[in-house]
Amino acid sequence: MTLREAIEKVLIEHGGVLTTEEVCEQIRTKNLFTKKNGTFPDRSYVLFGIKNYLDDFEVTIGLKT
């Protein structure tokens, strides 16, 4: 499974809206994707991974409170 497919699967299963941290946690929990070095993706890797698919994903940015 590709990173894009893993992100899409997680979002569909959770109603379409999650934080990048929640996406990462679900990918880890369900063992959906690992990087070539065998580690799970972090938030920046997930954001970088969808840059070519911005027509398929909506990204919202906000300040942490």
PDBQT receptor file of N, H, CA, C and O in Angstrom, charges set to zero:
ATOM      1  N   MET A   1       0.849  -1.174   0.000  1.00  0.00    +0.000 N 
ATOM      2  CA  MET A   1       0.000   0.000   0.000  1.00  0.00    +0.000 C 
ATOM      3  C   MET A   1       0.898   1.240   0.000  1.00  0.00    +0.000 C 
ATOM      4  O   MET A   1       1.897   1.293   0.717  1.00  0.00    +0.000 OA
ATOM      5  N   THR A   2       0.538   2.216  -0.795  1.00  0.00    +0.000 N 
ATOM      6  H   THR A   2      -0.274   2.173  -1.377  1.00  0.00    +0.000 HD
ATOM      7  CA  THR A   2       1.306   3.461  -0.826  1.00  0.00    +0.000 C 
ATOM      8  C   THR A   2       0.891   4.358   0.341  1.00  0.00    +0.000 C 
ATOM      9  O   THR A   2      -0.132   4.129   0.986  1.00  0.00    +0.000 OA
ATOM     10  N   LEU A   3       1.702   5.378   0.594  1.00  0.00    +0.000 N 
ATOM     11  H   LEU A   3       2.533   5.563   0.070  1.00  0.00    +0.000 HD
ATOM     12  CA  LEU A   3       1.349   6.346   1.634  1.00  0.00    +0.000 C 
ATOM     13  C   LEU A   3       0.029   7.017   1.314  1.00  0.00    +0.000 C 
ATOM     14  O   LEU A   3      -0.812   7.183   2.198  1.00  0.00    +0.000 OA
ATOM     15  N   ARG A   4      -0.164   7.402   0.070  1.00  0.00    +0.000 N 
ATOM     16  H   ARG A   4       0.518   7.267  -0.648  1.00  0.00    +0.000 HD
ATOM     17  CA  ARG A   4      -1.407   8.052  -0.326  1.00  0.00    +0.000 C 
ATOM     18  C   ARG A   4      -2.607   7.145  -0.040  1.00  0.00    +0.000 C 
ATOM     19  O   ARG A   4      -3.615   7.596   0.502  1.00  0.00    +0.000 OA
ATOM     20  N   GLU A   5      -2.494   5.879  -0.404  1.00  0.00    +0.000 N 
ATOM     21  H   GLU A   5      -1.675   5.513  -0.845  1.00  0.00    +0.000 HD
ATOM     22  CA  GLU A   5      -3.584   4.928  -0.157  1.00  0.00    +0.000 C 
ATOM     23  C   GLU A   5      -3.837   4.754   1.334  1.00  0.00    +0.000 C 
ATOM     24  O   GLU A   5      -4.988   4.657   1.760  1.00  0.00    +0.000 OA
ATOM     25  N   ALA A   6      -2.778   4.714   2.126  1.00  0.00    +0.000 N 
ATOM     26  H   ALA A   6      -1.843   4.793   1.780  1.00  0.00    +0.000 HD
ATOM     27  CA  ALA A   6      -2.926   4.577   3.577  1.00  0.00    +0.000 C 
ATOM     28  C   ALA A   6      -3.643   5.779   4.168  1.00  0.00    +0.000 C 
ATOM     29  O   ALA A   6      -4.533   5.623   5.004  1.00  0.00    +0.000 OA
ATOM     30  N   ILE A   7      -3.262   6.975   3.740  1.00  0.00    +0.000 N 
ATOM     31  H   ILE A   7      -2.539   7.102   3.061  1.00  0.00    +0.000 HD
ATOM     32  CA  ILE A   7      -3.909   8.194   4.239  1.00  0.00    +0.000 C 
ATOM     33  C   ILE A   7      -5.378   8.197   3.862  1.00  0.00    +0.000 C 
ATOM     34  O   ILE A   7      -6.239   8.491   4.692  1.00  0.00    +0.000 OA
ATOM     35  N   GLU A   8      -5.662   7.873   2.617  1.00  0.00    +0.000 N 
ATOM     36  H   GLU A   8      -4.963   7.635   1.943  1.00  0.00    +0.000 HD
ATOM     37  CA  GLU A   8      -7.048   7.849   2.150  1.00  0.00    +0.000 C 
ATOM     38  C   GLU A   8      -7.876   6.834   2.933  1.00  0.00    +0.000 C 
ATOM     39  O   GLU A   8      -9.002   7.130   3.332  1.00  0.00    +0.000 OA
ATOM     40  N   LYS A   9      -7.332   5.649   3.155  1.00  0.00    +0.000 N 
ATOM     41  H   LYS A   9      -6.417   5.408   2.831  1.00  0.00    +0.000 HD
ATOM     42  CA  LYS A   9      -8.042   4.605   3.907  1.00  0.00    +0.000 C 
ATOM     43  C   LYS A   9      -8.378   5.087   5.319  1.00  0.00    +0.000 C 
ATOM     44  O   LYS A   9      -9.504   4.919   5.787  1.00  0.00    +0.000 OA
ATOM     45  N   VAL A  10      -7.406   5.677   5.984  1.00  0.00    +0.000 N 
ATOM     46  H   VAL A  10      -6.491   5.813   5.604  1.00  0.00    +0.000 HD
ATOM     47  CA  VAL A  10      -7.613   6.163   7.354  1.00  0.00    +0.000 C 
ATOM     48  C   VAL A  10      -8.669   7.264   7.378  1.00  0.00    +0.000 C 
ATOM     49  O   VAL A  10      -9.546   7.263   8.242  1.00  0.00    +0.000 OA
ATOM     50  N   LEU A  11      -8.591   8.190   6.446  1.00  0.00    +0.000 N 
ATOM     51  H   LEU A  11      -7.878   8.190   5.745  1.00  0.00    +0.000 HD
ATOM     52  CA  LEU A  11      -9.556   9.287   6.421  1.00  0.00    +0.000 C 
ATOM     53  C   LEU A  11     -10.976   8.785   6.148  1.00  0.00    +0.000 C 
ATOM     54  O   LEU A  11     -11.930   9.240   6.780  1.00  0.00    +0.000 OA
ATOM     55  N   ILE A  12     -11.112   7.864   5.224  1.00  0.00    +0.000 N 
ATOM     56  H   ILE A  12     -10.338   7.494   4.710  1.00  0.00    +0.000 HD
ATOM     57  CA  ILE A  12     -12.439   7.307   4.928  1.00  0.00    +0.000 C 
ATOM     58  C   ILE A  12     -13.008   6.611   6.160  1.00  0.00    +0.000 C 
ATOM     59  O   ILE A  12     -14.186   6.777   6.477  1.00  0.00    +0.000 OA
ATOM     60  N   GLU A  13     -12.188   5.839   6.849  1.00  0.00    +0.000 N 
ATOM     61  H   GLU A  13     -11.231   5.704   6.591  1.00  0.00    +0.000 HD
ATOM     62  CA  GLU A  13     -12.643   5.116   8.033  1.00  0.00    +0.000 C 
ATOM     63  C   GLU A  13     -13.052   6.036   9.177  1.00  0.00    +0.000 C 
ATOM     64  O   GLU A  13     -13.815   5.631  10.054  1.00  0.00    +0.000 OA
ATOM     65  N   HIS A  14     -12.553   7.271   9.175  1.00  0.00    +0.000 N 
ATOM     66  H   HIS A  14     -11.933   7.599   8.462  1.00  0.00    +0.000 HD
ATOM     67  CA  HIS A  14     -12.821   8.194  10.277  1.00  0.00    +0.000 C 
ATOM     68  C   HIS A  14     -13.600   9.436   9.846  1.00  0.00    +0.000 C 
ATOM     69  O   HIS A  14     -13.470  10.494  10.463  1.00  0.00    +0.000 OA
ATOM     70  N   GLY A  15     -14.391   9.315   8.814  1.00  0.00    +0.000 N 
ATOM     71  H   GLY A  15     -14.496   8.455   8.313  1.00  0.00    +0.000 HD
ATOM     72  CA  GLY A  15     -15.274  10.401   8.424  1.00  0.00    +0.000 C 
ATOM     73  C   GLY A  15     -14.622  11.521   7.634  1.00  0.00    +0.000 C 
ATOM     74  O   GLY A  15     -15.261  12.545   7.389  1.00  0.00    +0.000 OA
ATOM     75  N   GLY A  16     -13.381  11.359   7.233  1.00  0.00    +0.000 N 
ATOM     76  H   GLY A  16     -12.863  10.528   7.433  1.00  0.00    +0.000 HD
ATOM     77  CA  GLY A  16     -12.766  12.309   6.333  1.00  0.00    +0.000 C 
ATOM     78  C   GLY A  16     -11.947  13.420   6.947  1.00  0.00    +0.000 C 
ATOM     79  O   GLY A  16     -11.273  14.150   6.220  1.00  0.00    +0.000 OA
ATOM     80  N   VAL A  17     -11.982  13.580   8.283  1.00  0.00    +0.000 N 
ATOM     81  H   VAL A  17     -12.530  12.987   8.873  1.00  0.00    +0.000 HD
ATOM     82  CA  VAL A  17     -11.246  14.684   8.901  1.00  0.00    +0.000 C 
ATOM     83  C   VAL A  17     -10.455  14.188  10.103  1.00  0.00    +0.000 C 
ATOM     84  O   VAL A  17     -11.024  13.698  11.078  1.00  0.00    +0.000 OA
ATOM     85  N   LEU A  18      -9.143  14.321  10.020  1.00  0.00    +0.000 N 
ATOM     86  H   LEU A  18      -8.680  14.719   9.228  1.00  0.00    +0.000 HD
ATOM     87  CA  LEU A  18      -8.243  13.993  11.130  1.00  0.00    +0.000 C 
ATOM     88  C   LEU A  18      -7.060  14.951  11.092  1.00  0.00    +0.000 C 
ATOM     89  O   LEU A  18      -6.763  15.535  10.050  1.00  0.00    +0.000 OA
ATOM     90  N   THR A  19      -6.395  15.112  12.212  1.00  0.00    +0.000 N 
ATOM     91  H   THR A  19      -6.637  14.638  13.059  1.00  0.00    +0.000 HD
ATOM     92  CA  THR A  19      -5.139  15.854  12.213  1.00  0.00    +0.000 C 
ATOM     93  C   THR A  19      -4.054  14.962  11.618  1.00  0.00    +0.000 C 
ATOM     94  O   THR A  19      -4.232  13.748  11.511  1.00  0.00    +0.000 OA
ATOM     95  N   THR A  20      -2.940  15.561  11.236  1.00  0.00    +0.000 N 
ATOM     96  H   THR A  20      -2.795  16.546  11.323  1.00  0.00    +0.000 HD
ATOM     97  CA  THR A  20      -1.850  14.747  10.697  1.00  0.00    +0.000 C 
ATOM     98  C   THR A  20      -1.332  13.780  11.751  1.00  0.00    +0.000 C 
ATOM     99  O   THR A  20      -0.933  12.662  11.426  1.00  0.00    +0.000 OA
ATOM    100  N   GLU A  21      -1.334  14.203  13.011  1.00  0.00    +0.000 N 
ATOM    101  H   GLU A  21      -1.658  15.112  13.275  1.00  0.00    +0.000 HD
ATOM    102  CA  GLU A  21      -0.893  13.305  14.090  1.00  0.00    +0.000 C 
ATOM    103  C   GLU A  21      -1.830  12.107  14.215  1.00  0.00    +0.000 C 
ATOM    104  O   GLU A  21      -1.374  10.981  14.415  1.00  0.00    +0.000 OA
ATOM    105  N   GLU A  22      -3.118  12.340  14.100  1.00  0.00    +0.000 N 
ATOM    106  H   GLU A  22      -3.488  13.254  13.938  1.00  0.00    +0.000 HD
ATOM    107  CA  GLU A  22      -4.093  11.241  14.158  1.00  0.00    +0.000 C 
ATOM    108  C   GLU A  22      -3.930  10.301  12.959  1.00  0.00    +0.000 C 
ATOM    109  O   GLU A  22      -4.047   9.084  13.101  1.00  0.00    +0.000 OA
ATOM    110  N   VAL A  23      -3.662  10.864  11.790  1.00  0.00    +0.000 N 
ATOM    111  H   VAL A  23      -3.567  11.852  11.675  1.00  0.00    +0.000 HD
ATOM    112  CA  VAL A  23      -3.418  10.034  10.605  1.00  0.00    +0.000 C 
ATOM    113  C   VAL A  23      -2.198   9.150  10.845  1.00  0.00    +0.000 C 
ATOM    114  O   VAL A  23      -2.229   7.950  10.571  1.00  0.00    +0.000 OA
ATOM    115  N   CYS A  24      -1.126   9.749  11.357  1.00  0.00    +0.000 N 
ATOM    116  H   CYS A  24      -1.100  10.723  11.579  1.00  0.00    +0.000 HD
ATOM    117  CA  CYS A  24       0.098   8.987  11.640  1.00  0.00    +0.000 C 
ATOM    118  C   CYS A  24      -0.165   7.874  12.645  1.00  0.00    +0.000 C 
ATOM    119  O   CYS A  24       0.304   6.750  12.468  1.00  0.00    +0.000 OA
ATOM    120  N   GLU A  25      -0.906   8.181  13.688  1.00  0.00    +0.000 N 
ATOM    121  H   GLU A  25      -1.287   9.094  13.832  1.00  0.00    +0.000 HD
ATOM    122  CA  GLU A  25      -1.209   7.183  14.718  1.00  0.00    +0.000 C 
ATOM    123  C   GLU A  25      -1.994   6.013  14.131  1.00  0.00    +0.000 C 
ATOM    124  O   GLU A  25      -1.715   4.857  14.450  1.00  0.00    +0.000 OA
ATOM    125  N   GLN A  26      -2.966   6.303  13.282  1.00  0.00    +0.000 N 
ATOM    126  H   GLN A  26      -3.193   7.242  13.023  1.00  0.00    +0.000 HD
ATOM    127  CA  GLN A  26      -3.763   5.248  12.660  1.00  0.00    +0.000 C 
ATOM    128  C   GLN A  26      -2.914   4.402  11.700  1.00  0.00    +0.000 C 
ATOM    129  O   GLN A  26      -3.066   3.182  11.637  1.00  0.00    +0.000 OA
ATOM    130  N   ILE A  27      -2.034   5.055  10.965  1.00  0.00    +0.000 N 
ATOM    131  H   ILE A  27      -1.910   6.046  11.016  1.00  0.00    +0.000 HD
ATOM    132  CA  ILE A  27      -1.140   4.315  10.064  1.00  0.00    +0.000 C 
ATOM    133  C   ILE A  27      -0.247   3.381  10.872  1.00  0.00    +0.000 C 
ATOM    134  O   ILE A  27      -0.020   2.236  10.480  1.00  0.00    +0.000 OA
ATOM    135  N   ARG A  28       0.264   3.878  12.014  1.00  0.00    +0.000 N 
ATOM    136  H   ARG A  28       0.080   4.808  12.333  1.00  0.00    +0.000 HD
ATOM    137  CA  ARG A  28       1.101   3.034  12.882  1.00  0.00    +0.000 C 
ATOM    138  C   ARG A  28       0.282   1.890  13.484  1.00  0.00    +0.000 C 
ATOM    139  O   ARG A  28       0.692   0.731  13.436  1.00  0.00    +0.000 OA
ATOM    140  N   THR A  29      -0.864   2.224  14.046  1.00  0.00    +0.000 N 
ATOM    141  H   THR A  29      -1.197   3.166  14.085  1.00  0.00    +0.000 HD
ATOM    142  CA  THR A  29      -1.704   1.233  14.725  1.00  0.00    +0.000 C 
ATOM    143  C   THR A  29      -2.129   0.110  13.791  1.00  0.00    +0.000 C 
ATOM    144  O   THR A  29      -2.119  -1.063  14.165  1.00  0.00    +0.000 OA
ATOM    145  N   LYS A  30      -2.499   0.482  12.579  1.00  0.00    +0.000 N 
ATOM    146  H   LYS A  30      -2.507   1.434  12.275  1.00  0.00    +0.000 HD
ATOM    147  CA  LYS A  30      -2.986  -0.509  11.611  1.00  0.00    +0.000 C 
ATOM    148  C   LYS A  30      -1.866  -1.071  10.729  1.00  0.00    +0.000 C 
ATOM    149  O   LYS A  30      -2.109  -1.921   9.872  1.00  0.00    +0.000 OA
ATOM    150  N   ASN A  31      -0.634  -0.586  10.948  1.00  0.00    +0.000 N 
ATOM    151  H   ASN A  31      -0.437   0.104  11.644  1.00  0.00    +0.000 HD
ATOM    152  CA  ASN A  31       0.534  -1.034  10.179  1.00  0.00    +0.000 C 
ATOM    153  C   ASN A  31       0.272  -0.955   8.670  1.00  0.00    +0.000 C 
ATOM    154  O   ASN A  31       0.495  -1.918   7.937  1.00  0.00    +0.000 OA
ATOM    155  N   LEU A  32      -0.204   0.209   8.226  1.00  0.00    +0.000 N 
ATOM    156  H   LEU A  32      -0.385   0.992   8.821  1.00  0.00    +0.000 HD
ATOM    157  CA  LEU A  32      -0.592   0.376   6.826  1.00  0.00    +0.000 C 
ATOM    158  C   LEU A  32       0.555   0.763   5.906  1.00  0.00    +0.000 C 
ATOM    159  O   LEU A  32       0.516   0.461   4.713  1.00  0.00    +0.000 OA
ATOM    160  N   PHE A  33       1.573   1.425   6.440  1.00  0.00    +0.000 N 
ATOM    161  H   PHE A  33       1.604   1.670   7.409  1.00  0.00    +0.000 HD
ATOM    162  CA  PHE A  33       2.656   1.907   5.596  1.00  0.00    +0.000 C 
ATOM    163  C   PHE A  33       3.904   2.110   6.430  1.00  0.00    +0.000 C 
ATOM    164  O   PHE A  33       3.836   2.614   7.552  1.00  0.00    +0.000 OA
ATOM    165  N   THR A  34       5.047   1.718   5.882  1.00  0.00    +0.000 N 
ATOM    166  H   THR A  34       5.102   1.309   4.971  1.00  0.00    +0.000 HD
ATOM    167  CA  THR A  34       6.336   2.056   6.480  1.00  0.00    +0.000 C 
ATOM    168  C   THR A  34       7.232   2.644   5.396  1.00  0.00    +0.000 C 
ATOM    169  O   THR A  34       7.106   2.319   4.215  1.00  0.00    +0.000 OA
ATOM    170  N   LYS A  35       8.129   3.508   5.822  1.00  0.00    +0.000 N 
ATOM    171  H   LYS A  35       8.231   3.772   6.781  1.00  0.00    +0.000 HD
ATOM    172  CA  LYS A  35       9.089   4.102   4.902  1.00  0.00    +0.000 C 
ATOM    173  C   LYS A  35      10.118   3.039   4.525  1.00  0.00    +0.000 C 
ATOM    174  O   LYS A  35      10.151   1.959   5.116  1.00  0.00    +0.000 OA
ATOM    175  N   LYS A  36      10.950   3.349   3.545  1.00  0.00    +0.000 N 
ATOM    176  H   LYS A  36      10.924   4.226   3.065  1.00  0.00    +0.000 HD
ATOM    177  CA  LYS A  36      11.952   2.379   3.074  1.00  0.00    +0.000 C 
ATOM    178  C   LYS A  36      12.891   1.926   4.187  1.00  0.00    +0.000 C 
ATOM    179  O   LYS A  36      13.411   0.811   4.151  1.00  0.00    +0.000 OA
ATOM    180  N   ASN A  37      13.108   2.800   5.185  1.00  0.00    +0.000 N 
ATOM    181  H   ASN A  37      12.685   3.706   5.214  1.00  0.00    +0.000 HD
ATOM    182  CA  ASN A  37      14.005   2.429   6.289  1.00  0.00    +0.000 C 
ATOM    183  C   ASN A  37      13.282   1.642   7.387  1.00  0.00    +0.000 C 
ATOM    184  O   ASN A  37      13.882   1.321   8.413  1.00  0.00    +0.000 OA
ATOM    185  N   GLY A  38      11.997   1.330   7.180  1.00  0.00    +0.000 N 
ATOM    186  H   GLY A  38      11.510   1.590   6.346  1.00  0.00    +0.000 HD
ATOM    187  CA  GLY A  38      11.251   0.508   8.115  1.00  0.00    +0.000 C 
ATOM    188  C   GLY A  38      10.518   1.263   9.207  1.00  0.00    +0.000 C 
ATOM    189  O   GLY A  38       9.838   0.648  10.029  1.00  0.00    +0.000 OA
ATOM    190  N   THR A  39      10.643   2.598   9.234  1.00  0.00    +0.000 N 
ATOM    191  H   THR A  39      11.196   3.097   8.567  1.00  0.00    +0.000 HD
ATOM    192  CA  THR A  39       9.957   3.391  10.254  1.00  0.00    +0.000 C 
ATOM    193  C   THR A  39       8.609   3.876   9.730  1.00  0.00    +0.000 C 
ATOM    194  O   THR A  39       8.359   3.893   8.525  1.00  0.00    +0.000 OA
ATOM    195  N   PHE A  40       7.760   4.265  10.658  1.00  0.00    +0.000 N 
ATOM    196  H   PHE A  40       7.963   4.251  11.636  1.00  0.00    +0.000 HD
ATOM    197  CA  PHE A  40       6.457   4.803  10.285  1.00  0.00    +0.000 C 
ATOM    198  C   PHE A  40       6.586   6.291   9.979  1.00  0.00    +0.000 C 
ATOM    199  O   PHE A  40       7.477   6.954  10.512  1.00  0.00    +0.000 OA
ATOM    200  N   PRO A  41       5.709   6.826   9.128  1.00  0.00    +0.000 N 
ATOM    201  CA  PRO A  41       5.796   8.243   8.782  1.00  0.00    +0.000 C 
ATOM    202  C   PRO A  41       5.411   9.144   9.953  1.00  0.00    +0.000 C 
ATOM    203  O   PRO A  41       4.562   8.791  10.772  1.00  0.00    +0.000 OA
ATOM    204  N   ASP A  42       6.051  10.316  10.019  1.00  0.00    +0.000 N 
ATOM    205  H   ASP A  42       6.741  10.602   9.354  1.00  0.00    +0.000 HD
ATOM    206  CA  ASP A  42       5.659  11.323  11.003  1.00  0.00    +0.000 C 
ATOM    207  C   ASP A  42       4.811  12.384  10.292  1.00  0.00    +0.000 C 
ATOM    208  O   ASP A  42       4.518  12.267   9.101  1.00  0.00    +0.000 OA
ATOM    209  N   ARG A  43       4.422  13.422  11.047  1.00  0.00    +0.000 N 
ATOM    210  H   ARG A  43       4.659  13.517  12.014  1.00  0.00    +0.000 HD
ATOM    211  CA  ARG A  43       3.515  14.438  10.492  1.00  0.00    +0.000 C 
ATOM    212  C   ARG A  43       4.075  15.116   9.244  1.00  0.00    +0.000 C 
ATOM    213  O   ARG A  43       3.364  15.282   8.253  1.00  0.00    +0.000 OA
ATOM    214  N   SER A  44       5.337  15.505   9.292  1.00  0.00    +0.000 N 
ATOM    215  H   SER A  44       5.914  15.370  10.097  1.00  0.00    +0.000 HD
ATOM    216  CA  SER A  44       5.902  16.207   8.141  1.00  0.00    +0.000 C 
ATOM    217  C   SER A  44       5.979  15.291   6.917  1.00  0.00    +0.000 C 
ATOM    218  O   SER A  44       5.800  15.748   5.789  1.00  0.00    +0.000 OA
ATOM    219  N   TYR A  45       6.241  14.022   7.133  1.00  0.00    +0.000 N 
ATOM    220  H   TYR A  45       6.387  13.650   8.050  1.00  0.00    +0.000 HD
ATOM    221  CA  TYR A  45       6.307  13.062   6.031  1.00  0.00    +0.000 C 
ATOM    222  C   TYR A  45       4.930  12.905   5.384  1.00  0.00    +0.000 C 
ATOM    223  O   TYR A  45       4.822  12.821   4.161  1.00  0.00    +0.000 OA
ATOM    224  N   VAL A  46       3.878  12.864   6.210  1.00  0.00    +0.000 N 
ATOM    225  H   VAL A  46       3.966  12.931   7.203  1.00  0.00    +0.000 HD
ATOM    226  CA  VAL A  46       2.511  12.758   5.690  1.00  0.00    +0.000 C 
ATOM    227  C   VAL A  46       2.168  13.998   4.867  1.00  0.00    +0.000 C 
ATOM    228  O   VAL A  46       1.632  13.881   3.765  1.00  0.00    +0.000 OA
ATOM    229  N   LEU A  47       2.470  15.175   5.392  1.00  0.00    +0.000 N 
ATOM    230  H   LEU A  47       2.905  15.270   6.288  1.00  0.00    +0.000 HD
ATOM    231  CA  LEU A  47       2.187  16.407   4.651  1.00  0.00    +0.000 C 
ATOM    232  C   LEU A  47       2.972  16.461   3.342  1.00  0.00    +0.000 C 
ATOM    233  O   LEU A  47       2.429  16.835   2.303  1.00  0.00    +0.000 OA
ATOM    234  N   PHE A  48       4.239  16.090   3.398  1.00  0.00    +0.000 N 
ATOM    235  H   PHE A  48       4.679  15.787   4.242  1.00  0.00    +0.000 HD
ATOM    236  CA  PHE A  48       5.059  16.069   2.189  1.00  0.00    +0.000 C 
ATOM    237  C   PHE A  48       4.520  15.039   1.202  1.00  0.00    +0.000 C 
ATOM    238  O   PHE A  48       4.564  15.252  -0.010  1.00  0.00    +0.000 OA
ATOM    239  N   GLY A  49       4.019  13.937   1.714  1.00  0.00    +0.000 N 
ATOM    240  H   GLY A  49       3.983  13.764   2.698  1.00  0.00    +0.000 HD
ATOM    241  CA  GLY A  49       3.529  12.854   0.866  1.00  0.00    +0.000 C 
ATOM    242  C   GLY A  49       2.288  13.186   0.066  1.00  0.00    +0.000 C 
ATOM    243  O   GLY A  49       2.040  12.571  -0.972  1.00  0.00    +0.000 OA
ATOM    244  N   ILE A  50       1.493  14.158   0.533  1.00  0.00    +0.000 N 
ATOM    245  H   ILE A  50       1.695  14.657   1.376  1.00  0.00    +0.000 HD
ATOM    246  CA  ILE A  50       0.266  14.502  -0.193  1.00  0.00    +0.000 C 
ATOM    247  C   ILE A  50       0.436  15.708  -1.106  1.00  0.00    +0.000 C 
ATOM    248  O   ILE A  50      -0.513  16.115  -1.775  1.00  0.00    +0.000 OA
ATOM    249  N   LYS A  51       1.633  16.284  -1.142  1.00  0.00    +0.000 N 
ATOM    250  H   LYS A  51       2.404  15.953  -0.598  1.00  0.00    +0.000 HD
ATOM    251  CA  LYS A  51       1.828  17.508  -1.924  1.00  0.00    +0.000 C 
ATOM    252  C   LYS A  51       1.472  17.335  -3.398  1.00  0.00    +0.000 C 
ATOM    253  O   LYS A  51       1.044  18.291  -4.045  1.00  0.00    +0.000 OA
ATOM    254  N   ASN A  52       1.642  16.145  -3.928  1.00  0.00    +0.000 N 
ATOM    255  H   ASN A  52       1.990  15.369  -3.402  1.00  0.00    +0.000 HD
ATOM    256  CA  ASN A  52       1.306  15.901  -5.336  1.00  0.00    +0.000 C 
ATOM    257  C   ASN A  52      -0.161  15.532  -5.542  1.00  0.00    +0.000 C 
ATOM    258  O   ASN A  52      -0.604  15.325  -6.672  1.00  0.00    +0.000 OA
ATOM    259  N   TYR A  53      -0.907  15.450  -4.447  1.00  0.00    +0.000 N 
ATOM    260  H   TYR A  53      -0.547  15.618  -3.529  1.00  0.00    +0.000 HD
ATOM    261  CA  TYR A  53      -2.310  15.031  -4.524  1.00  0.00    +0.000 C 
ATOM    262  C   TYR A  53      -3.241  16.052  -3.889  1.00  0.00    +0.000 C 
ATOM    263  O   TYR A  53      -4.256  15.684  -3.299  1.00  0.00    +0.000 OA
ATOM    264  N   LEU A  54      -2.904  17.324  -4.006  1.00  0.00    +0.000 N 
ATOM    265  H   LEU A  54      -2.080  17.623  -4.486  1.00  0.00    +0.000 HD
ATOM    266  CA  LEU A  54      -3.716  18.354  -3.366  1.00  0.00    +0.000 C 
ATOM    267  C   LEU A  54      -5.105  18.479  -3.980  1.00  0.00    +0.000 C 
ATOM    268  O   LEU A  54      -5.984  19.092  -3.374  1.00  0.00    +0.000 OA
ATOM    269  N   ASP A  55      -5.325  17.922  -5.148  1.00  0.00    +0.000 N 
ATOM    270  H   ASP A  55      -4.611  17.423  -5.640  1.00  0.00    +0.000 HD
ATOM    271  CA  ASP A  55      -6.672  17.881  -5.714  1.00  0.00    +0.000 C 
ATOM    272  C   ASP A  55      -7.534  16.844  -5.008  1.00  0.00    +0.000 C 
ATOM    273  O   ASP A  55      -8.761  16.905  -5.081  1.00  0.00    +0.000 OA
ATOM    274  N   ASP A  56      -6.902  15.891  -4.322  1.00  0.00    +0.000 N 
ATOM    275  H   ASP A  56      -5.905  15.841  -4.262  1.00  0.00    +0.000 HD
ATOM    276  CA  ASP A  56      -7.619  14.817  -3.640  1.00  0.00    +0.000 C 
ATOM    277  C   ASP A  56      -7.794  15.064  -2.140  1.00  0.00    +0.000 C 
ATOM    278  O   ASP A  56      -8.693  14.496  -1.520  1.00  0.00    +0.000 OA
ATOM    279  N   PHE A  57      -6.941  15.906  -1.558  1.00  0.00    +0.000 N 
ATOM    280  H   PHE A  57      -6.211  16.367  -2.062  1.00  0.00    +0.000 HD
ATOM    281  CA  PHE A  57      -6.958  16.142  -0.111  1.00  0.00    +0.000 C 
ATOM    282  C   PHE A  57      -7.145  17.622   0.175  1.00  0.00    +0.000 C 
ATOM    283  O   PHE A  57      -6.721  18.479  -0.601  1.00  0.00    +0.000 OA
ATOM    284  N   GLU A  58      -7.780  17.906   1.290  1.00  0.00    +0.000 N 
ATOM    285  H   GLU A  58      -8.124  17.210   1.920  1.00  0.00    +0.000 HD
ATOM    286  CA  GLU A  58      -7.927  19.282   1.754  1.00  0.00    +0.000 C 
ATOM    287  C   GLU A  58      -7.042  19.442   2.986  1.00  0.00    +0.000 C 
ATOM    288  O   GLU A  58      -7.101  18.629   3.909  1.00  0.00    +0.000 OA
ATOM    289  N   VAL A  59      -6.229  20.482   2.997  1.00  0.00    +0.000 N 
ATOM    290  H   VAL A  59      -6.181  21.142   2.247  1.00  0.00    +0.000 HD
ATOM    291  CA  VAL A  59      -5.319  20.734   4.110  1.00  0.00    +0.000 C 
ATOM    292  C   VAL A  59      -5.760  22.013   4.793  1.00  0.00    +0.000 C 
ATOM    293  O   VAL A  59      -5.933  23.047   4.148  1.00  0.00    +0.000 OA
ATOM    294  N   THR A  60      -5.941  21.936   6.109  1.00  0.00    +0.000 N 
ATOM    295  H   THR A  60      -5.800  21.096   6.633  1.00  0.00    +0.000 HD
ATOM    296  CA  THR A  60      -6.308  23.100   6.912  1.00  0.00    +0.000 C 
ATOM    297  C   THR A  60      -5.183  23.380   7.886  1.00  0.00    +0.000 C 
ATOM    298  O   THR A  60      -4.655  22.465   8.518  1.00  0.00    +0.000 OA
ATOM    299  N   ILE A  61      -4.819  24.636   8.003  1.00  0.00    +0.000 N 
ATOM    300  H   ILE A  61      -5.248  25.379   7.490  1.00  0.00    +0.000 HD
ATOM    301  CA  ILE A  61      -3.736  25.026   8.902  1.00  0.00    +0.000 C 
ATOM    302  C   ILE A  61      -4.301  25.934   9.983  1.00  0.00    +0.000 C 
ATOM    303  O   ILE A  61      -5.073  26.848   9.693  1.00  0.00    +0.000 OA
ATOM    304  N   GLY A  62      -3.919  25.685  11.214  1.00  0.00    +0.000 N 
ATOM    305  H   GLY A  62      -3.291  24.942  11.449  1.00  0.00    +0.000 HD
ATOM    306  CA  GLY A  62      -4.367  26.511  12.322  1.00  0.00    +0.000 C 
ATOM    307  C   GLY A  62      -3.282  26.616  13.375  1.00  0.00    +0.000 C 
ATOM    308  O   GLY A  62      -2.308  25.863  13.353  1.00  0.00    +0.000 OA
ATOM    309  N   LEU A  63      -3.450  27.540  14.284  1.00  0.00    +0.000 N 
ATOM    310  H   LEU A  63      -4.241  28.152  14.301  1.00  0.00    +0.000 HD
ATOM    311  CA  LEU A  63      -2.513  27.692  15.381  1.00  0.00    +0.000 C 
ATOM    312  C   LEU A  63      -2.853  26.731  16.502  1.00  0.00    +0.000 C 
ATOM    313  O   LEU A  63      -4.026  26.529  16.816  1.00  0.00    +0.000 OA
ATOM    314  N   LYS A  64      -1.848  26.143  17.098  1.00  0.00    +0.000 N 
ATOM    315  H   LYS A  64      -0.895  26.307  16.843  1.00  0.00    +0.000 HD
ATOM    316  CA  LYS A  64      -2.083  25.304  18.258  1.00  0.00    +0.000 C 
ATOM    317  C   LYS A  64      -2.487  26.184  19.418  1.00  0.00    +0.000 C 
ATOM    318  O   LYS A  64      -1.967  27.287  19.589  1.00  0.00    +0.000 OA
ATOM    319  N   THR A  65      -3.416  25.691  20.209  1.00  0.00    +0.000 N 
ATOM    320  H   THR A  65      -3.838  24.795  20.070  1.00  0.00    +0.000 HD
ATOM    321  CA  THR A  65      -3.840  26.474  21.383  1.00  0.00    +0.000 C 
ATOM    322  C   THR A  65      -3.413  25.811  22.657  1.00  0.00    +0.000 C 
ATOM    323  O   THR A  65      -3.683  26.326  23.742  1.00  0.00    +0.000 OA
TER     324      THR A  65
